[in-house]
Structures are given as structure tokens and as C-alpha cells.
């Protein structure tokens, strides 16, 4: 099961959508929308510059710090790197601090609450990416609680349902695995419905909702739905690796192995020429390709990729995070070796 480690990445929508909700200043929205659009186009340098424009003009508002943190988190997710972790947490804390100062004067400022909840949620999902679940839950619950209180108070910002819907689904999905724990209602369908609503009406979270829904569909083994949505988002953001990973996994779930091999090869090719690569994604790509190659009898090709996995110079941290992938690689290697030449 893929962890929902991407809860608070955002996406661009037209300015007209602001008509039904409290409006941010026009230039703030324009810079934020441009920044997040560039994130999904993987133009991280310019995405960060757009976010910094907000901080420069509105240093006392939480939004600029939030959107810059979003860029750093997206970059670290894309490269599976912790290189900018300290700066990321500092920006999240700055967003929370600015929001608290605004709310001390105006408790009804919905956007201040939104960015406070989003910043806390960002910290939670980042911690979950590295299996630091105690702090992940603490931060994540702070964020979700803020959004739930906003919903109860009749907030007109549709994006709050992104955090709530994500929480509703994954809490139910994870609790379902703990079958001996009574009294936990199954809100998976409720969470999915909220995320679909955000895809239609969200201001800053449409692409993020699609990203989470792909993970959810994969977890539900609804591979056709995952593939359809991944393909739709790739048309909009052809450089967004997050949707390419979902597409590759959906192909394998549907046993469309030739398509899966091509999808993983595309990701591998990009990662192999990436100067920021720590080889995490390359290992995942090669194991994914080998998985489909073994399934289709391409044992020699699978063994070539599995051998390449062991030639990467990996840091101790990255190797530890790849324990599951290396375990699968060993299993695939034994299968391929036993069946090659037969």
C-alpha cells in the first residue's frame, strides 16, 4: 500500500473560482497560482521565486511562507531527498506564526486558519514520509482539527475538504487493517466523495486531490480508475512525476505489463540524467520494470535491471528506505534465475 505522503501539495485554477469565497489579494493569488502550476510542471526554481514574491510584498501574511514550503516539499518528494528539510520546517513554522498573529486580531480570518492548518498538515505528511509517525500524527491532527472546525463554522473555502477527505479515507483504510479494534466507522467512501468535490470546486487543491485519489484507487485495487485519472492529469502536467508513478502502478495492477515497462523506463530515463538524483527513484524504477519483465517471461532483461540496482552508490539513509525494494529485488532475482533458460 502506498502511503498518502502528498496531502497538501496544491494546484492552479482560474481566478473566477474566488467569487464564492473570501478573496486573497489579486496579486497574491496570481503569484500563488503561478507557483503551484510551476510545481506540477517541475519548474521548482521559478515556482519558488513566485512564492518569494508574496513574502516580499506580504511579509506578515502566512500564505507566502506556506507556498514556498509547498515548493520545497514538492522538490524533496520529487527527488526523495531531505536536503531542504530544515528550511521547509522553518517556513511552515513561519506560516503558523503569521497566522496566529492575524487570528489574535481577527478570529474570523478564514485564510489565516486555512494556511495554519495547511502548514501543520504539511509537517505531518513530511514526517510520515520518513516513518516518523508520532510527530506525523501530532502535526497532521492539528491540521485536520483546524479544517474540521472551519467546516463546522461554515467556512466557504472548499479546499478544507481536501485535508478532511484525505484524513477520512486513510484513517478508515488503516483502521480496517486493525480488524480487532471495534467502533471505527468506515468513511472511505465519504473521503473519496470529498476529494472528488475538491477536484471540481477547489481553489488551490484540485491537482492535489487528484494525486491523492490516484493513491486511494491503487489502495482499493481500482486500477482502471487510477489509470484513467493518472492519464487525465498527465495530459495537463506531462512533466509531473507524481502522476507518472501512479500510471505505472495502475498499468501493473491491470497486468498491462508492456505499458508498465515503458512507464517505468520513462521515469528511469529522467532520473538517470538528474543531477540531484540520489538513485532512490532509479532503484524503484528498475524494480518496477523487473516485476513486469518477470511476469512476461523477459527473465534476462529483468536480471540486467536487478543487477544494476546493486551497482548504485547509495547513502545509508537511502538504502534503509529501500529495504522493501531490495527485498523484492532479491525475490524477483531468484524467480528469474530459476526460470531463465527453461
Buried (B, 14 or more C-beta within 10 A) or exposed (E): EEBBBBBBBBBBBEEEBBEEBEEBEEEBBBBBBBBBBBBBBBBBEBBBBBBBBBBEEBEEBBBBBBBBBBBBBBBBBBBBBBEBBEEBBBBBBBBBBBBEEBBEEEEEBBBBBBBBBBBBBBBBBBBBBBEBEEBBEBBBBBBBBBBBEBBEEEBEBBBBBBBBBBBBBBBBBBBEEEEEEEEEEBBBEBBBBBBBBBBEBBBBBBBBBBBBBBBBBBBBEBBEBBBBBBEEBBEBBEEBBBBBBBBBBBBBBBEBBEBBBBBBBBBBEBBEEBEEBBBBBBBBBBBBBBBBBBBBBBBEBBBBBBEBBEEBEBEEEBBEBBEEBBEBBEEBBEBBEEEBEE
